[in-house]
Amino acid sequence: MPQTRSKHSPVSIAILSRAPVPGQTKTRLIPALGAQGAADLHRSFLHATVRTALQANLGPVTLWCTPDTSHPEFTACAALGPLTLRQQAEGDLGNRMLATINGPTLIIGTDCPALTPELLQQAACALSENDAVLIPAEDGGYVLIGLRQPTASIFADMTWGCATVLEQTRLRLRAAGLRWVELPALWDVDEAADLTRLAAFAPEMLKPI
């Protein structure tokens, strides 16, 4: 059931995702799951994340796709509800995230099964009263960043995928004079060691949808 929309102004949700192509996605999980198994898991994450974003009922939801929007699983996601498909911008992750922001926007990936519609609503409420919002990841990155307007310095020349991303982001937010809120940290699924936790939390995600 759709959630009741909060009274604050609409907030866009931008989901960034690769196409679930075997051998090209969740590559760090291939030793544990095989190329097809890793792609199947990514597909499960992709569909679950789109459902979560739509159920939050905050505003426009866009699935930013790479390498393009043509993969059948992206089309299948568009059938789940009012979802726009767009191709990701060129450049590194920071440039691709920056390009999604046009007004208040929450940016998420597809690797955090613990992210719920309620948490997205909490993040949107925080963003309505602040310049930015973060949901940290336990590994030192973040699973969500929200900004009220595009701020290039937050994303430029970042070393992505390392344990210092969150701290570097905090420093950049401070340097830009932005006020931000952080919600409690969540966990994501990047490494084979994360699969044990996933199996206990959501075993159905380890099966093809």
N, C-alpha and C positions, 0 to 999 in steps of 0.2 A: 504493500500500500504506500502511495506517495506520502511523504511527510508534509505537515503544514509549513508553508513558507514563513520564514521569520519576517519581522516587520521592517528590518533594515533593507536598504537598497539591494537590488540583485547583484550577486557576485558570480562571476564566471568561473567555471572549472575547466582547466586545461589538463588533459591526460596525454602524456608522451609515451609512445610505444613503438617498438619494432614490430614488424610482421613476424608471426610465429613460424619461421622457416627453419627446418632442422639444420643444425650446424652453424646457424647465424644468430641465434638468440640463446640466452642463459648458458653461455658457453662454459662457464665455470662449473656448471652442474652436469655437463656431458659425461665426465668420468664416472659419476654416480648413476645417472639416468639413461645415458646414451643420447645421441643427437635427437632422435624422435621423441624420447621421453622428456627431454628438456624443452623441446618445442611444445609438446602437449601441456606441460606445466605452465609455460608462458601463456598459452591459449586460455587455460583455466583462469589464470590471474587477470588476463585482459578482460574477459567477460565479466568476472566478478567485480573488477574495478569500475567498469562502465555502469553496471547495475548500482553499485554503491553511490556513484556520482549522481546518477539520475534520481535515486531515492532521496538524496539530500535535498532536492527541489530548491536549489538556491538561485538558479539563473541558467544562462546558456552553458551547455556542456559541449566541449570540442575535443575530439580525439585527433591528436596530432601524430600523423603516421610517418613511418620511414620503412623502406625507401620511398614509397608513395602510397596512395589510398586504394590501390587496386586489389590487394589481397582479399580473398573471399571472407576471411575472418573479420576484417574491418567492415565489410558489407554486412555481415551477420550482426555485428555490434550495432550498426545503424538501425537495425530492425528492432532493437530492444526498447527504443524510445526516442525522444527528440534529441538527436545527437548529430552534430556536424562533423564531417571528416575533412581534415586538411593535411596537406603534406608539410612535414617539418622543414624549417628553414635550413639553409646551409650553415656549416661551421660547427664548432664544438658544442658541447651540451649547454654551456652558458648562453651562447648565442641563440640556440634553439629555444631555450626557456624564455629568454628576453623577448623573442618574437611573438610569444603567445599572449603577452600582456597588453590589453587595451581596456583600461579601467580596472577596477578591483578584480583580481584574479587569484585563484588558488591553483597552484601547479603541483601535480602529483605524477608519479610513475605508476607501475603496475605490480610492484614487488612486495607490497605490504598488506598481507591478508588481514591484519588487525585494524586496518583503517575502516571506520564505519560511517554511515550517513550522519550519525549524531556527532562524531568528531569533526566531520566537515562543517556541520552547522556551527559547532563551537568555534572553529577556526574562522568562519565567516563573521561571526559575532565579534570576535577579537579584532578582525581586520576593519570592522566598521568604526572602531574607536582608536585604531592605531595605524601607523604607516605600513607595518609588515607583521606577519605572523609566521612562526616556524613550528613544525613538529619534528624534533630531533629523531635521528635513528640511533640505535644503541651502538652502531659501529663507528660513529663519529661523523656521519653525514646527516642528511635530513630526508624525511619521507614526504614532507610538504613544505612549500614556501608560498606565502601569499604576499602580494604587494598591491598597493592602491594605484600605483602608476609605474611605468617602466623606469628602472634605475640601472643603467648599464654597468656602473661600477660594482654592483653586487655580484655580477656574474663574470666579468672580464678577466681573462688570464688566470683562471682558477685551475688548480691541479685536481681534476675530478677523480673520484674513486678512491680517495685516500682518507685516513682517519682525521685529517685536520680541516676538512671542508666546513664543518659546522663552526668551529672556532674562527676560521678565516671569514666566514659569512657574518658572524657576530661583529668582528672587527670592522668589516666593511659597512655594515648597517650603522654602526656607531660613527664611523668617519663621515658617512653621508648625512649625519644628523637626523636619522630616522628613529622613530619610537616603535618598538616591536614587543610582541608577547610570544612566549614559548609555552606550548602545551606539553604534557608529559611525553617522554620518549616512547617510541614504538620500535618494533623489530621488523626487519625485512628479510627476504630470502635471496641471498647472493651466492653462498657457498654450500658445499655438500653438508657441512656441519649443521646448517640451518634446517635441513630436511627432517631431522628427528623432531624438532620443535613443531614444524609444520604438520607432521604426521599425527601429533597429539592434538594440535589445535584445529586442523581442518583436513582430515584424512581424505575427504572426497576430492580435494584439489590435486591429489597425486594420481588421480585416474583421469583418463581422457574424458572430456565432456561430450 
